[in-house]
Amino acid sequence: MNFSIIVPCYNEEKNLNKLVEEFKNNLIDKNYDIELVLVNNGSKDNSSEVMNKLKDKYNFITIETVEINQGYGYGILQGLKAAKGEYLGWLHADLQFNPSEIAKGIDYLKENNFPKNIFIKGKRTNRPLVDKLFTMGMSIYETLILGTKLWDINAQPTLMSREFYEKWEAPPYDFSLDLYAYYMAKKMKLDIYRYKVIQHKREEGESSWNTGMKARIKLIKRVIEYSKNLKSR
């Protein structure tokens, strides 16, 4: 069984070397069969140069390039299209979630004979109070509007079978992709497995979206609008 993990990268040159080293030390060197798909999601820094050097050094890396950034979700979707794995997933590039957390999900799949009808997602711990309150509010709202329990929607990592991914129709290009995948897993009655993951502070660089309260409010508005469309499907 092989896995493809998509990592969308927008101006993450400072995190890429450590990110790949963490994949190598905690997954590849421990015999996890993983393809790491690095998506250069329209970066304006030196991410492309760093990625190419890493690909020359490690054979478990695949690079997918998006010339113009069209959103977080779009980057992941382009990576999923390029991925070769039987199981697929994604993780942020900022090292708030260590790649070693992926092993917990893979181990669970192995222990259960690699089921196809499963959706695996982390459940964040070690978070600031304001972030917990934000997550709580969004989780309650989405649960009420979509009529199914949804909690900590944007937690990482995410893992699923290719079979599930190939059933998707018109997924969103922005941060709503996490909501879409989680909701569709519920709607299709997949087994949901959640496990605790530690969320760390961003290692290097700056977030492209989490820049303050105005950015959070903008994100909330976009997700609320998308939720209404998702409910009507």
Buried (B, 14 or more C-beta within 10 A) or exposed (E): EEBBBBBBBBBBBBBBBEBBEBBBEBBBEEEBBBBBBBBBBBBEBEBBEBBBEBBEEBEBBBBBBBEEBBBBBBBBBBBBEBBEBBBBBBBBBBBBBBBBBBBBBBEBBEEEEEEEEBBBBBEBEEBEEEEEEBBEEBBEBBBEBBEEEBBBBBBBBBBBBBEBBEEEEEBBBBBBBBBBBBBBBBEEEBEBBBBEBBBEEBBEBEEBEEEEEEEBEEBBEBBBEBBEEBEEE
